[in-house]
Amino acid sequence: MGNVFKIKELRYIPRWVVFFIDISIISFSILISHLLLKNLNVKINFIEYRKEKILAVIAVNVLFMFLFKTYAGIVRHSTFFDFFKIVWSSGSTLFVLLGLNFISESVLGKSVYLYPGLFLFFFISIFLMFFFRMLTKQFFSLFIGAKNTSSKIRIAVVGIEDESVSLANAIIHNPTHPYQLAGFLNTRSDCKKAVLLGHKIFSKKEFLTSTHLTKQFDAILIKEVLTKADMEEWTALALDKGLKVLKVPVINKINEGGIIGEIRPIQIEDLLDRTPIKIKSEDVRSRHFNKSVLVTGGAGSIGSEIVRQVAQLNSSIIVVVDQAESPLHELKLELLERFPNQRFKFILADISNSYRLEKLFEDHQFSIVYHAAAYKHVPLIEDNPHEAIFVNIAGTRNLALLSKKFNVNRFVMVSTDKAVNPTNVMGASKRAAELFVQSLQNCNDNCTKFITTRFGNVLGSNGSVIPHFRKQIAKGGPVTITHPDIIRYFMTIPEACELVLQAGTMGQGGEIYVFDMGKPIKILDLAKRMIKLSGYTPDVDIKIDFIGLRPGEKLYEELLTDNSTTIPTHHEKIMISKDPLMDFEDIEFLCKQIMRAAIKKDGLQVVKILKTIVPEFISNNSEFEVLDKVTENKVYQ
């Protein structure tokens, strides 16, 4: 019994064993070819094989076995490449022996070996050596690979093209991983009885209609190259059947961990129906090359990704500013490891402190400023409106005025779709910041190009709904949603930051860039899909609760104001929003007013002035709705 367990733990057959088995196969092939010819009813002058002739055949074979290293491969992973090595080795042996026969006939007048015997030996030896390898391969696959199969995930690979076959082979030949190939799925219906790598190919129709078929699988494996529509369709089919959905990236993206190490559960981000916006990187690279760059809010989700992308563009120095100590420290450790040749400076500072910022501008003479620092959590800012003034308005004002004073070439502000027709203090404060930044563009002594980017929610960012839902699902629920009809736009963090860099490159000053965000997504549908992807049933395993709209929250976000128009750019998915402007003197006066109110912690007065700056700001589900009612009464009076 102990020997059986030792066999099961055997990982491969040693080379010397393979070598001696091959020699035994050669000797056996000589014997078989000899006996076959001797027992044929053909009248020939049979040449007897003496010991020296047999040894000569074996010696020549051994020589070419060493030359082509036919014994060197791991037998359990034999492929047709190993088969061709055997053919080359045996073919070379045959060629030498035929040459020996030819020389013997020319000199002695008779051949050393019988020609039919040589060819018969050639074919028998090749067949037996390759058969031994295939038999060993099957042995390992069935006997050793069967160990712990009960605990493995039975996978159906979607597709039957070359990449799918490569994935399937990787699963078959890696018995230590937790996956077991159970079949293939294909959209075509003409593969009904086809078999690939010893496993049946099932059509989509069979997968959809058969009740017993899905019992053969635990999960389906899809590839990144599938279109969003196909990925969504296969995912929906699998989830409806109670199967897990796994994903693997395209082969050229796979790292040293190998194909199997890259298999992971599909994420909700993979299924969001939007086409990424492609940008021209050469212009971006040349704009940043050997330049001094400042990134505020650099430890946040957007700011840190901007830093990562700029770090690949060979800037002279990147100064990263944030007031969050621990996240800034973690980012520093990451960046110094990933980009050892890039010069960084990490500054712990509050952007509302203009004296602290002015020293940075003096020391580094920035060429580009990316302003991503902001307070963005709607309910928190609704409860603390003065803090939004200090950071979102005063902080932006400090950076913009310093950029103008020190002749920074480009100032790029990261704004939000919540600034459009705002219903909360956070969105209104960002709109006020937009107005201030734009007002500087037309000042007489200005040399800086002030540019704003405006986009929706980013996937996986701090405060995003997706990480929040993941935590709730991991705890067993409930998943909380504010309203069953609430919808949002989404884009990925890298894509959002690429667009910020692109805007900083293509902008000429004064623009607000808005982006084609694709189709809005219903948050309820998003939650249900996330629950299903986690292997649960919505409202059965994980409950969904509706908790009501939070203060300042609205059902949908917009990218354009009611009074704005759009101008197309050279990129079909990037537009310029032409919004109403304010003169610098007017917005500067109101900003000073609102900052004085914020210092006094007079929330009502802060919001009142904010509504003067942003007249389209109408509070929703908020204590500040009273200010809108007062305005309405004045209008009617």
C-alpha positions in Angstrom: 0.0 0.0 0.0 2.9 2.3 0.8 4.4 1.7 -2.7 1.1 2.9 -4.3 1.3 6.2 -2.4 4.9 6.6 -3.6 3.8 6.1 -7.2 1.1 8.7 -6.7 3.7 11.2 -5.5 6.0 10.6 -8.5 6.2 13.8 -10.5 8.1 12.6 -13.5 10.1 9.6 -14.8 13.9 10.2 -14.5 15.9 10.7 -17.7 18.1 7.6 -17.2 15.0 5.5 -16.9 13.6 6.9 -20.2 16.9 6.4 -21.8 17.1 2.7 -20.9 13.4 2.2 -21.8 14.2 3.6 -25.3 17.1 1.3 -25.7 14.9 -1.6 -24.7 12.3 -0.5 -27.2 15.0 -0.4 -29.9 16.2 -3.9 -29.1 12.6 -5.1 -29.0 12.0 -3.4 -32.4 15.0 -5.2 -33.9 13.6 -8.5 -32.7 10.1 -7.9 -33.9 11.2 -6.8 -37.4 13.5 -9.8 -37.6 10.7 -12.2 -36.6 8.1 -10.6 -38.9 10.4 -10.9 -41.9 11.5 -14.4 -41.0 7.9 -15.6 -40.7 6.7 -14.0 -43.9 6.1 -16.4 -46.8 8.5 -14.5 -49.0 11.4 -16.3 -50.7 14.3 -14.1 -49.9 17.9 -14.7 -49.0 17.5 -13.7 -45.5 20.5 -12.1 -43.8 21.0 -13.3 -40.3 21.4 -10.7 -37.6 24.5 -11.4 -35.6 25.3 -9.9 -32.3 27.7 -7.3 -33.7 25.1 -6.2 -36.3 22.5 -5.8 -33.6 25.0 -3.8 -31.4 25.8 -1.6 -34.3 22.1 -0.7 -34.8 21.7 0.0 -31.1 25.0 2.0 -31.0 24.0 4.3 -33.9 20.5 4.8 -32.3 22.1 5.7 -29.0 24.4 8.2 -30.8 21.5 10.1 -32.3 19.4 9.8 -29.1 22.2 11.7 -27.4 22.5 14.1 -30.3 18.7 14.9 -30.4 18.2 14.4 -26.6 15.1 12.3 -27.2 15.2 11.2 -23.5 15.5 14.7 -22.1 11.9 15.9 -22.1 9.5 15.3 -19.2 7.5 12.3 -20.6 4.2 13.3 -18.9 4.3 16.6 -20.9 5.2 15.0 -24.2 4.0 16.8 -27.4 4.5 16.5 -31.1 7.8 18.3 -30.7 9.0 15.2 -28.8 7.6 13.0 -31.6 9.6 14.9 -34.2 12.8 14.5 -32.1 12.2 10.8 -32.2 11.6 10.9 -35.9 14.8 12.9 -36.5 16.8 10.5 -34.3 15.4 7.3 -35.9 15.5 8.8 -39.4 19.2 9.7 -38.9 19.9 6.1 -37.7 18.1 4.8 -40.8 20.1 7.1 -43.1 23.4 5.9 -41.6 22.4 2.3 -41.8 21.3 2.7 -45.5 24.6 4.4 -46.1 26.5 1.5 -44.5 24.5 -0.9 -46.7 25.4 1.1 -49.8 29.2 1.2 -48.9 29.1 -2.6 -48.2 27.5 -3.3 -51.5 30.0 -1.2 -53.4 33.1 -2.6 -51.7 32.1 -6.2 -50.7 29.3 -6.8 -53.2 26.7 -7.6 -50.5 24.6 -5.5 -48.0 25.0 -5.7 -44.3 21.3 -5.4 -43.5 18.2 -6.4 -45.3 16.5 -3.2 -46.7 12.9 -4.2 -45.7 14.2 -5.0 -42.2 15.7 -1.5 -41.8 12.5 0.2 -42.9 10.3 -2.1 -40.7 12.6 -1.4 -37.8 12.4 2.3 -38.4 8.6 2.4 -38.3 8.2 0.0 -35.4 10.8 1.8 -33.2 9.2 5.2 -33.8 5.7 3.9 -33.1 6.8 2.1 -29.8 8.8 5.0 -28.5 6.0 7.5 -29.1 3.4 5.0 -27.8 5.4 4.7 -24.6 5.3 8.5 -24.1 1.6 8.7 -24.8 0.9 5.8 -22.5 3.0 7.4 -19.7 1.2 10.7 -20.3 -2.2 9.1 -20.0 -1.0 7.2 -16.9 -0.1 10.4 -15.1 -3.2 12.1 -16.3 -5.6 9.3 -15.1 -3.8 7.7 -12.2 -1.8 10.5 -10.6 -4.0 13.4 -11.9 -7.0 11.6 -10.4 -5.7 12.3 -6.9 -8.0 14.9 -5.1 -10.2 15.3 -8.2 -13.2 15.4 -6.0 -12.1 18.7 -4.5 -11.3 20.2 -7.9 -13.4 22.7 -9.8 -14.8 21.1 -13.0 -14.3 23.7 -15.7 -16.0 24.1 -19.1 -13.8 26.2 -21.4 -15.8 28.6 -23.6 -14.5 28.4 -27.2 -12.6 25.8 -29.3 -10.1 28.1 -31.1 -6.3 27.9 -30.5 -6.3 30.0 -27.4 -9.0 27.9 -25.8 -7.1 24.7 -26.6 -4.0 26.2 -25.0 -5.9 27.0 -21.9 -7.4 23.5 -21.8 -4.0 21.9 -22.2 -2.6 24.0 -19.4 -5.4 22.8 -17.1 -4.8 19.1 -18.1 -1.1 19.3 -17.6 -1.0 21.0 -14.2 -2.4 18.5 -11.7 -1.4 20.7 -8.7 -3.9 23.4 -9.5 -7.5 23.3 -8.3 -9.1 23.0 -11.7 -10.2 20.0 -13.8 -11.2 20.2 -17.5 -14.7 18.8 -18.0 -15.5 19.9 -21.5 -15.9 22.8 -24.0 -18.7 25.2 -24.8 -19.2 26.6 -28.3 -21.7 28.9 -30.0 -21.7 26.7 -33.1 -24.3 23.9 -33.3 -22.3 21.6 -35.8 -20.0 20.2 -33.1 -22.7 18.0 -31.5 -20.6 14.8 -31.4 -17.1 16.4 -31.7 -14.5 15.6 -29.1 -11.5 17.8 -28.3 -8.5 16.7 -26.1 -10.7 13.8 -25.0 -13.6 16.0 -23.9 -16.9 16.6 -25.5 -17.8 19.9 -27.1 -21.3 21.2 -26.1 -23.2 23.8 -28.0 -24.8 26.9 -26.4 -28.2 25.4 -27.2 -27.4 22.2 -25.3 -26.0 24.2 -22.4 -29.1 26.4 -22.3 -31.8 23.6 -22.6 -30.2 20.6 -20.9 -31.0 20.1 -17.2 -28.4 17.4 -16.5 -25.5 18.9 -18.5 -24.7 21.6 -15.9 -24.3 19.0 -13.3 -21.1 18.0 -15.1 -19.6 21.4 -14.5 -18.8 23.6 -11.5 -17.7 26.7 -13.5 -17.2 28.1 -17.0 -13.9 29.7 -18.1 -14.1 32.7 -20.4 -11.3 34.7 -22.0 -10.6 38.4 -21.9 -10.7 38.5 -25.7 -14.5 38.0 -25.7 -16.6 41.0 -26.5 -18.6 42.5 -23.6 -21.8 41.3 -25.1 -20.5 37.7 -25.4 -19.0 37.8 -21.9 -22.3 39.1 -20.5 -24.3 36.4 -22.3 -22.1 33.5 -21.2 -22.0 34.9 -17.6 -25.8 35.3 -17.5 -26.2 31.7 -18.8 -23.8 30.3 -16.2 -25.2 32.2 -13.3 -28.8 31.2 -14.2 -27.5 27.5 -14.1 -25.9 28.1 -10.7 -22.3 27.9 -12.0 -19.3 30.0 -11.2 -17.7 32.2 -13.9 -13.9 32.3 -14.1 -11.9 34.5 -16.4 -8.3 34.4 -17.8 -6.5 37.3 -19.6 -5.2 37.1 -23.2 -2.1 35.0 -23.3 0.3 37.8 -24.2 -0.8 39.6 -21.0 -0.1 36.6 -18.7 2.8 37.0 -16.3 5.4 34.6 -15.1 2.9 32.9 -12.8 1.6 31.1 -15.9 -1.9 30.7 -17.4 -3.3 28.8 -14.4 -2.1 31.4 -11.9 -4.0 34.0 -13.8 -7.4 32.3 -13.6 -9.7 34.3 -11.3 -13.4 34.8 -10.7 -15.0 37.3 -13.1 -15.5 40.7 -11.6 -18.4 43.1 -12.1 -16.0 45.5 -13.7 -15.5 43.0 -16.5 -19.2 43.1 -17.4 -19.9 46.9 -17.3 -21.2 47.8 -20.8 -18.8 50.5 -21.9 -16.1 50.7 -24.5 -12.9 52.1 -23.2 -11.8 55.4 -24.7 -8.5 55.1 -26.6 -6.1 58.0 -26.5 -2.9 59.1 -28.3 0.0 58.5 -26.0 2.8 60.1 -28.0 1.5 63.6 -27.5 1.0 62.9 -23.8 4.5 61.5 -23.5 6.2 64.5 -25.2 4.2 67.0 -23.1 5.5 65.4 -19.8 9.0 64.5 -20.9 11.6 66.1 -18.6 8.9 68.3 -17.0 8.3 69.2 -13.3 4.8 67.9 -12.3 2.6 68.5 -9.3 -0.2 66.1 -8.4 -2.5 67.1 -5.5 -4.7 64.5 -3.8 -1.9 62.1 -4.9 -2.7 59.4 -2.4 -6.3 59.1 -3.5 -7.6 56.6 -6.0 -7.5 59.1 -9.0 -4.5 61.1 -7.9 -2.3 58.0 -7.2 -3.2 56.5 -10.7 -2.3 59.9 -12.3 1.1 59.6 -10.5 1.6 56.1 -11.7 0.9 57.0 -15.3 3.0 60.2 -15.3 5.8 58.1 -13.7 6.0 56.2 -17.0 6.6 59.4 -19.1 10.1 60.4 -17.9 9.2 63.6 -16.1 12.1 65.3 -14.3 10.3 65.2 -10.9 6.8 64.4 -9.7 5.7 66.1 -6.5 2.9 64.2 -4.7 0.8 66.2 -2.3 -1.8 64.8 0.1 -2.9 65.4 3.7 -3.6 61.7 4.4 -0.4 60.5 6.1 -0.7 56.7 5.9 -2.0 56.4 2.3 0.8 58.8 1.2 3.4 56.6 3.0 2.0 53.5 1.4 2.1 55.1 -2.0 5.7 56.3 -1.5 6.8 52.7 -0.8 5.0 51.4 -3.9 6.3 54.1 -6.2 9.9 53.9 -5.1 9.9 50.1 -5.7 8.1 50.3 -9.1 9.8 53.3 -10.5 13.4 53.4 -9.1 14.6 55.7 -11.8 11.9 58.3 -11.4 12.5 61.2 -9.1 9.7 61.8 -6.6 9.0 64.1 -3.7 6.2 63.3 -1.2 4.7 66.3 0.6 2.3 66.0 3.5 0.3 69.2 3.2 -3.2 70.7 3.2 -4.0 72.6 0.0 -6.0 75.1 1.9 -2.7 76.3 3.4 -1.5 78.8 0.7 1.8 79.5 2.5 2.8 75.8 2.5 1.9 75.5 -1.2 3.7 78.7 -2.3 7.0 77.3 -1.1 6.5 74.2 -3.3 5.9 76.4 -6.4 9.0 78.5 -5.6 11.2 75.4 -5.2 10.0 73.4 -8.2 8.7 75.8 -10.9 6.1 73.3 -12.0 5.2 72.9 -15.7 2.0 70.9 -15.1 -0.3 70.8 -12.1 -2.9 68.0 -11.8 -5.4 69.0 -9.1 -7.2 65.9 -7.9 -7.5 66.8 -4.2 -11.1 67.2 -3.1 -13.7 66.2 -0.6 -16.2 64.0 -2.4 -18.5 62.1 0.0 -21.9 63.7 -0.5 -23.6 62.9 2.9 -20.5 63.9 4.9 -20.1 67.2 3.1 -23.8 67.9 3.5 -23.3 67.7 7.2 -20.0 69.7 7.1 -20.4 72.3 4.3 -17.6 74.6 5.6 -15.0 71.8 5.0 -16.0 71.7 1.3 -15.3 75.4 1.1 -11.9 75.1 2.7 -10.7 72.3 0.4 -12.9 72.2 -2.8 -13.1 76.0 -3.2 -10.3 77.7 -1.2 -7.8 74.9 -2.0 -8.5 75.1 -5.7 -8.3 78.9 -5.5 -4.9 78.6 -3.8 -3.5 76.2 -6.5 -5.0 78.1 -9.4 -3.7 81.5 -8.3 -0.2 80.1 -7.6 -0.2 78.4 -11.0 -1.0 81.8 -12.6 1.6 83.6 -10.4 4.4 81.1 -11.2 3.5 80.8 -14.9 2.7 77.1 -14.8 2.1 76.0 -18.3 -1.0 73.8 -17.7 -3.4 73.5 -14.7 -5.7 70.5 -15.0 -8.6 70.2 -12.6 -10.4 66.9 -11.9 -14.1 67.7 -11.5 -17.2 65.5 -11.2 -20.6 65.0 -12.9 -22.1 66.0 -9.5 -21.1 69.6 -10.4 -23.8 69.6 -13.1 -27.2 70.9 -11.8 -26.0 70.1 -8.3 -28.4 69.0 -5.6 -25.8 68.8 -2.8 -23.0 71.0 -1.3 -20.2 68.8 -2.6 -21.3 69.1 -6.2 -22.0 72.8 -5.9 -18.6 73.4 -4.3 -16.9 71.6 -7.3 -19.0 73.8 -9.7 -17.8 76.9 -7.9 -14.2 75.7 -8.2 -14.8 75.1 -12.0 -16.1 78.7 -12.3 -13.1 80.1 -10.5 -10.6 78.1 -12.5 -12.2 79.2 -15.8 -12.4 82.8 -14.8 -8.6 83.0 -14.6 -8.2 82.0 -18.2 -9.2 85.4 -19.5 -7.2 87.5 -17.0 -4.9 90.0 -18.8 -1.7 88.9 -17.2 -2.4 85.1 -17.4 0.0 82.7 -19.2 -1.4 79.4 -17.8 -3.8 77.2 -19.6 -6.6 76.3 -17.2 -8.3 73.0 -18.1 -11.1 71.0 -16.4 -12.1 67.4 -16.8 -15.6 66.3 -15.8 -16.6 62.6 -15.5 -18.8 60.2 -13.5 -18.1 57.5 -11.0 -14.9 55.5 -11.3 -14.8 51.8 -10.5 -13.0 50.7 -7.4 -12.3 54.3 -6.2 -12.4 55.2 -2.5 -16.1 55.6 -1.7 -17.3 53.8 -4.9 -20.4 51.7 -4.5 -18.7 48.5 -5.8 -16.1 48.0 -3.0 -19.0 48.9 -0.6 -21.2 46.2 -2.0 -18.3 43.7 -1.9 -17.9 44.2 1.8 -21.6 43.8 2.4 -21.8 40.6 0.4 -18.7 39.2 2.2 -20.5 39.8 5.5 -23.5 38.0 4.3 -25.6 41.1 3.6 -27.8 42.9 3.5 -26.8 45.0 0.4 -28.1 48.5 0.9 -29.3 50.7 -2.0 -30.7 54.1 -1.6 -33.5 53.8 -4.2 -34.6 51.1 -6.6 -34.4 53.5 -9.6 -31.1 55.2 -9.0 -28.6 55.1 -11.9 -25.0 56.1 -12.3 -22.3 56.3 -15.0 -19.1 54.4 -14.5 -15.6 54.2 -15.9 -12.3 52.6 -14.8 -9.7 54.4 -12.8 -6.9 54.0 -15.4 -9.2 55.2 -18.2 -10.3 58.2 -16.2 -6.7 59.2 -15.5 -5.7 58.6 -19.1 -8.4 61.1 -20.0 -7.1 63.6 -17.5 -3.6 63.4 -19.0 -5.1 63.7 -22.5 -7.0 66.8 -21.5 -3.9 68.3 -20.1 -2.2 67.7 -23.4 -4.8 68.8 -25.9 -6.4 71.7 -24.0 -5.7 75.3 -25.0 -7.2 76.8 -21.9 -10.6 77.5 -20.5 -12.2 74.2 -21.6 -14.3 71.8 -19.6 -13.9 68.4 -21.1 -16.7 65.9 -20.8 -16.5 62.3 -21.9 -18.8 59.8 -23.4 -19.5 57.7 -20.4 -21.4 55.0 -22.2 -24.8 53.8 -20.9 -25.8 54.6 -17.3 -26.1 51.6 -15.1 -29.0 50.9 -12.7 -27.5 50.3 -9.2 -30.1 47.7 -8.4 -29.1 45.6 -11.4 -25.4 46.1 -10.5 -26.0 44.8 -6.9 -27.9 41.7 -8.2 -25.2 40.8 -10.6 -22.5 41.2 -7.9 -24.5 38.9 -5.6 -24.8 36.3 -8.4 -21.2 36.5 -9.2 -20.4 35.8 -5.6 -22.3 32.6 -5.9 -25.5 33.7 -4.0 -29.1 34.3 -5.0 -30.4 37.9 -4.5 -33.1 38.3 -1.9 -32.7 34.6 -0.9 -29.1 34.2 0.3 -28.3 38.0 0.3 -31.0 40.4 1.1 -31.3 43.8 -0.7 -32.6 46.7 1.4 -33.7 50.1 0.2 -32.7 52.8 2.7 -33.8 56.0 0.9 -31.9 58.7 -0.8 -29.2 60.3 1.3 -29.0 64.1 1.9 -28.2 65.8 -1.3 -28.4 62.7 -3.5 -30.3 62.5 -6.7 -31.5 59.6 -8.8 -29.3 60.3 -11.8 -26.2 62.4 -12.6 -25.6 64.6 -15.7 -22.5 65.7 -17.5 -23.9 68.8 -19.1 -25.8 71.7 -17.5 -29.2 72.9 -18.9 -27.6 76.0 -20.3 -24.5 74.4 -21.8 -23.7 73.4 -25.3 -21.1 70.9 -26.6 -18.4 71.2 -29.1 -16.8 68.1 -30.7 -13.1 67.5 -30.6 -10.8 65.4 -32.8 -11.7 62.5 -30.5 -15.3 61.2 -31.1 -15.8 60.4 -27.4 -14.4 63.6 -25.9 -16.4 66.8 -26.0 -16.0 70.4 -24.8 -18.8 71.7 -22.6 -19.5 75.4 -23.1 -21.0 76.4 -19.7 -21.9 79.9 -18.4 -18.8 81.8 -17.2 -18.2 84.4 -14.4 -15.8 87.3 -14.4 -12.8 86.9 -12.1 -13.7 89.9 -10.0 -17.2 88.6 -9.3 -16.2 85.0 -8.4 -13.2 86.3 -6.4 -15.5 88.5 -4.3 -18.0 85.7 -3.7 -15.2 83.2 -2.8 -13.8 85.6 -0.2 -17.4 86.0 1.2 -18.0 82.2 1.4 -14.6 81.6 3.0 -15.4 84.1 5.7 -18.7 82.3 6.4 -16.9 79.0 6.5 -14.4 80.2 9.0 -17.3 81.2 11.3 -18.8 77.6 10.7 -22.1 79.3 9.6 -23.4 76.4 7.5 -26.6 78.1 6.4 -24.7 81.3 5.2 -22.1 79.1 3.5 -24.8 77.3 1.4 -26.7 80.5 0.8 -23.6 82.1 -0.8 -22.9 78.9 -2.7 -26.4 79.1 -4.2 -25.6 82.6 -5.3 -22.4 81.4 -7.0 -24.2 78.4 -8.5 -27.8 79.5 -9.2 -28.8 76.1 -10.6 -27.9 74.5 -7.2 -31.2 73.2 -5.8 -30.9 71.1 -2.6 -32.5 67.7 -2.5 -33.5 65.7 0.6 -31.4 68.2 2.6 -31.8 70.7 5.5 -30.8 73.4 3.1 -34.0 73.0 1.0 -35.3 75.8 3.2 -33.1 78.3 1.3 -34.7 77.3 -2.0 -38.1 77.8 -0.5 -37.1 81.3 0.6 -35.9 82.1 -2.9 -39.2 80.8 -4.4 -41.3 83.0 -2.1 -39.3 86.1 -3.0 -39.8 85.3 -6.7 -43.6 84.9 -6.2 -43.8 88.1 -4.1 
